[in-house]
Amino acid sequence: MPRYDYRCRACGSTFELSRPMSASGDPATCPEGHDDTVKLLTTVGMTGSAAAPRPASGGGCCGGGCCG
């Protein structure tokens, strides 16, 4: 289940909730009981070893030797 980060505008605390994607836009209450919260935009860092795709040989400018 995805986790979403929220910030309470009333007390300034930041907290996270696990909820289904279908409920990601639903209002959230902070742990202190305040209802004035906003969902934070989070970034996901992805790492891996996949190489960039290689250009196709032949055809197209510079791939087929048309630049000289």
TORTORDO-826286 format. One record per residue (C-alpha): residue in one letter; x, y, z. Coordinates in nm, 2 decimals, padded with zeros to 4 digits. Last residue first. Layout:
N
BAKE   aa        X        Y        Z
BAKE    A        X        Y        Z
...
***
This chain:
68
BAKE   aa        X        Y        Z
BAKE    G    02.99    01.37   -04.30
BAKE    C    02.65    01.35   -04.18
BAKE    C    02.45    01.09   -04.38
BAKE    G    02.62    00.81   -04.20
BAKE    G    02.32    00.61   -04.10
BAKE    G    02.29    00.70   -03.74
BAKE    C    02.40    01.06   -03.81
BAKE    C    02.07    01.13   -03.98
BAKE    G    01.82    00.84   -03.98
BAKE    G    01.87    00.49   -04.11
BAKE    G    02.15    00.25   -04.02
BAKE    S    02.24    00.12   -03.67
BAKE    A    01.97    00.17   -03.41
BAKE    P    02.07    00.39   -03.13
BAKE    R    02.15    00.20   -02.81
BAKE    P    01.90    00.21   -02.53
BAKE    A    02.03    00.36   -02.20
BAKE    A    02.17    00.09   -01.97
BAKE    A    01.97   -00.06   -01.69
BAKE    S    02.18   -00.07   -01.37
BAKE    G    01.93    00.06   -01.13
BAKE    T    01.83    00.34   -00.91
BAKE    M    01.50    00.51   -00.86
BAKE    G    01.45    00.80   -00.62
BAKE    V    01.08    00.87   -00.57
BAKE    T    00.98    01.23   -00.52
BAKE    T    00.71    01.34   -00.28
BAKE    L    00.46    01.62   -00.32
BAKE    L    00.30    01.69    00.02
BAKE    K   -00.06    01.64    00.10
BAKE    V   -00.20    01.93    00.29
BAKE    T   -00.36    01.93    00.64
BAKE    D   -00.62    02.15    00.82
BAKE    D   -00.80    01.88    01.01
BAKE    H   -00.61    01.89    01.34
BAKE    G   -00.63    01.59    01.57
BAKE    E   -00.27    01.60    01.70
BAKE    P   -00.18    01.29    01.49
BAKE    C   -00.28    01.50    01.18
BAKE    T   -00.62    01.43    01.01
BAKE    A   -00.62    01.35    00.64
BAKE    P   -00.87    01.45    00.37
BAKE    D   -00.91    01.20    00.08
BAKE    G   -00.70    01.26   -00.23
BAKE    S   -00.49    00.94   -00.19
BAKE    A   -00.80    00.72   -00.12
BAKE    S   -00.81    00.53   -00.45
BAKE    M   -00.43    00.49   -00.42
BAKE    P   -00.49    00.28   -00.11
BAKE    R   -00.37    00.42    00.22
BAKE    S   -00.05    00.43    00.43
BAKE    L   -00.03    00.76    00.61
BAKE    E    00.27    00.99    00.67
BAKE    F    00.33    01.28    00.91
BAKE    T    00.47    01.63    00.91
BAKE    S    00.39    01.86    01.20
BAKE    G    00.34    02.23    01.14
BAKE    C    00.08    02.27    01.42
BAKE    A   -00.22    02.42    01.23
BAKE    R   -00.10    02.37    00.87
BAKE    C   -00.05    02.00    00.92
BAKE    R    00.18    01.85    00.67
BAKE    Y    00.12    01.52    00.48
BAKE    D    00.33    01.25    00.33
BAKE    Y    00.17    00.96    00.15
BAKE    R    00.25    00.59    00.17
BAKE    P    00.15    00.34   -00.09
BAKE    M    00.00    00.00    00.00
***
